[in-house]
Each structure stands twice: as C-alpha cells, then as structure tokens.
Amino acid sequence: MQEEEPEARARPRSRLRRGNGNGGESGGGRGGHGAVRDSAEEDARQVFNDGSSRDLMSLTGTIPVPYRGNTYNIPICLWLLDTYPFNPPICFVKPTSSMTIKTGKHVDANGKIYLPYLHEWKHPQSDLIGLIQIMIVVFGEEPPVFSRPTISSSYQPYQATGPPNTSYMPGMPSGISPYPPGHPPNPSGYPGYPYPPGGPFPATTSGQHYPSQPPVTTVADARRKQKQVWICGHSYVFWAEKRALVRSFGPQLGIRVEDAKLHWIGKSGMMWDQLIPTLFHARRRLPDPDVLVIHLGGNDLGTTKFVDLIIRIKKDLGFIKHTFKNVILVWSNIVPRKAWNQEETYRFMDKNRKKVNREIGNFMKFIGGCVIRHDSLVPESPGLFHLDGVLLSQSGTDVFNLDLLSVLETLI
C-alpha cells in the first residue's frame, strides 16, 4: 500500500506576492511562519443562493507548516468579501493534482476550512496574519492534505471549490450552519476554543500521513555542534512546555535534536530576582547555554518602579552575558494581559509594560541579543487568553510557542 507523503518542503522564509489583475505586482506580507508564500491575487464575481452577487478577491498560495520535524507547504485559498475586513475571509485548502484532502474537524470534503477564529472574527482585532498563524498551528497538528498513492491512475485532478459558498456570508439563507454537522459553533471562546477533542479522522489510504524521513547526514552535519537552548521564565514558559508535549512538534518545537537541545525552565509566579539563582541551579545539571531565552518581568510590573526594574534587568543581563561565555540572549517581550493582579489601573500597567519592552529591546541590540515580539498575542484577539485574563489559552500558548520557534530557527 502506498504510504502518504508530504507534497513539498517549505523554504525558511516566505514572501507575499500580489497581482493586480494586469500582470503587475506589489510587495508586501511578512516572512517566516506568519506569511502566505508565493501567493497570487485574482478577482471574481459570485452569485449567491439568494440571487445577490458580489465582487470577491482571492489570495492563493502556500503556508509553511511544521510537522514531525519537517516543514511542508500547504496550499490554501482565501476569498475576501466586499465587506472585508469586517467579515472574515472564506478559506479553502487547495490541493494540487497529486494531493488528497484529509477531512477532519477543521476541513470538509470540499476543502473548506472551519476555525473558531473565523467564527469569532472581530475587526480590527482579527486579521489575516493572525488567521494564518492559527492555520499553521492547526495544520501542524492535523494535516489537511496528503499525497495520492502513485500506484493509482484512476484519480482525477482535484479542483478546489470556488468562489466559495456562503457559510460565513452576511445575509446567508436561514437554516445554513457555518459549521458542519456535529461541530456546532463555539460562542464562548475559551475554554472550548481552540480545538475541542474529537474522534479519529476518517480512514485514509494509509495509517500514517507524513512518514518521518531519515535526515541526510553530511560531513558538515557530523562536525556541527549541538546547540544548547535554555528557555527560562514564569508560568507562560511552564505551560508552553506542557502544551508542546501534547502537540505533534513536541518539546523540541520541531527542531532536530541533532541541531539543538531545548531545555525548559519554567516556574509559575517567577519574579525577576529569581532568575540568576534559577540559572545557576540549572547549570549544575545542564550544559551551559548557547542560546538563552528569557520570558520574565510581567509579574514584577506594579510591584516596583518600572525605572528600577529596567535598571535591574539591564544589570542582570550584562552579568549573565559575562557569566555564560558566547551565549546569545533572547528577550521575550512581556505579553499584554486582559487583567493584571496588581492594584494599579490597566492603562498604567500596560504603559509600563511597553516602556520595559522598548528599553530592554534597545539594550538587546546593544549587547548582540534578539527579541521575540509576540505581536499576535493581544487581549483583543478572540480565544487567545484564559478566562482569568492573565494566562494564555491553549491556542494562545500555541502562538507563543510558534513565536519562540520563529526566532530560534534563525539562531540554530
């Protein structure tokens, strides 16, 4: 029986290309994990079931999805309504002739994509970048396509449905649900969001979707030193490791162990003054880090003057740089929260958070470090935060880990 195989490997970076219908192009988009690569834009006029017609624009391209240690190009098509960005795009997986759709909780037999992020779309908090990041996380856990068996010649090339139906359209005929039977919409976001547990997917031609492939070893690979990566921080790091353990990419975040070994050092409620003692304690059992990611400071906001906090952070980072020779320091930005435990006002706390991130970000440039920005983790985005307003939801933690991976890949 033919094993299912990935269709294509993704290159490290992505580029968004938009056509104007006349052969022109304009630059745009973002590289890395949050971009649609080599996409094309086209316009179409769609007639709906109620007799109305609208102009739609489609964006077609691929997104890089990490799966079992490799990265694959997943082809998608986003149809933008004339009411976009106030209404969500209608999204399809668009398999090539050598691919077959794998139906599941988030993709139906026509390739249409169903996500709580789409169902709970709210402008301006929701956008295409956030949508693509969620797709990358979802498809990394449940791939929507697999390769056709090469021994069969009876398959006809699949043509993706389009323009799409009206599942997310305003003014859609009554009685049509935006979700397929058995998967009702989630009106409350978390905790049901993002991906409620479900039964196994329908059987495919093989019991395995993308089989792991042995890496090609070269002389350069054999001589390359395995890098040690420490990820240290408060409860966000603690729960990020727990979340990674149950995802397909695992605690290595999909990074080959031959390239780097990730060590998670997370403590709930950790304060900044616990950082150096924690690092020295970890040093007793771990090799010194080549890369040290620090996600701390959020619990200190409001407990001390932000100027004093900045001075202390800079001093300690300089000491760590001196203690761990040749280490690359990575500052993980303090993430905004829906609620702060301190008695100060939300506006005061968020203002100080931004000041600390800005000052330490500039300092990291000075000492040759890096910054993880977490631009998508904002309280206004639906379903990314726990009900307590402080911790991240499962989906938010997935995005947090994806942010870590996007920077670590550039350093390893």
C-alpha angles and dihedrals in degrees: 000000000000113000119228112252135188115261101220143356117237124232116237096256136040135213129198115221120188125193122207096211092258098075094269126130136205127196122242146115131083131276129237126024098347101059141086106232124220093352126172129209126219136167129227138171114229128199112209133209093264091057096254121127131209139181113248132187123208130206113201125186144098135286123209109242121187112220128170095338097316133086121230134190110240112194115224139170124211118198113203118205124219085251093058129155090031090055124041124253120255108242134205137179104234108202122197122236090270094054135080125204116245106211120215144128093316105030128049129204092273091054095252113154121227118194134159086229089065094043092050095041113155125177129255095012093056120064142156094265091056090044093053092048090053090048091052091053094045096045091046087062099036113022111214097208140034135185120274117244107265093216092069122079097174095087118104119212110271116240113204116233113256152203083028131239124259102264092127097024123123111241094025117164113273119258095037111117120211089220127059118252113288094028109079118188117271108235097180104053107210135061092025089040134114111021119349115208115263142173125278120292120258113280118274132194090280139027091237131054113201106008115215113256124210111250119247107249120210133179089258090053092051092052096044114104118236107245121227115225122191119194109193130178150098130296093315089065092041092055093038089064092047090050093047090054092063096043125085094249092057128201089317089064088228094303114137112251087223088065101040143350116222119213117192117210106178128157125180112239093011115169128205096254088061093061102085095043088049092051093049090049090051090048089067092067105022135061113253112275125255088192124027119191115195123194106177142113101075093098090049096057110107094015094082138013110285091228090057090046092053092049092050093047093050092048093050093045089053090050092049091049089053094044098047103049117221093000118153109224119213120195113207107207119245104257120229116248136211089227135014123213092219122092095241121105119271091243092053093049095047092047091054091045090057092047093052092048092049095048095045091044090057090046091053090057089053094054095040098256134133137239131221105207104191091206093168095054100089126140091238093064109097118249100002098109134059119248090258089065092229108074125056122250121238089269092047090050089052090055090046090055091046089054090052091050094049091059098037091055089061092052101045 
